[in-house]
Amino acid sequence: MKATFESYIENKTLVLKIKGDLIGDESGPHLVGLVSDGIQEGVQTCIVDLSQVRYISSSGIGVLITILTKMRNNDGEVYLSSPSEHVKKLLIITKLNNIFNVFDSLEEAVNQSK
């Protein structure tokens, strides 16, 4: 299932809600573009809501790392929220759980970003 997403900015936090499979197709550059636009608007935190992501490919992981790099290069931070068990296992296997701040819910991530 191709990824779809919605985004909004609230209190200098960009929230990206992704639904479907994050495989780094044409949605990847678009997500990175949204982050770049957010940085231009003064965003300091990006929360990626993974609650409706079923699968992440290696290209999808690359998209997440690109977002993280962009944010940290601009003194920002990225939080991942609500990963499924499958995505959690992927983050652990790839050791990305040590690089990203991962929260069990979007609410926890939003509270951390304040």
Helices and strands as residue ranges (DSSP letters): E 4-10, E 13-22, H 27-40, E 45-56, H 58-73, E 77-81, H 85-93, G 96-98, E 101-103, H 106-113
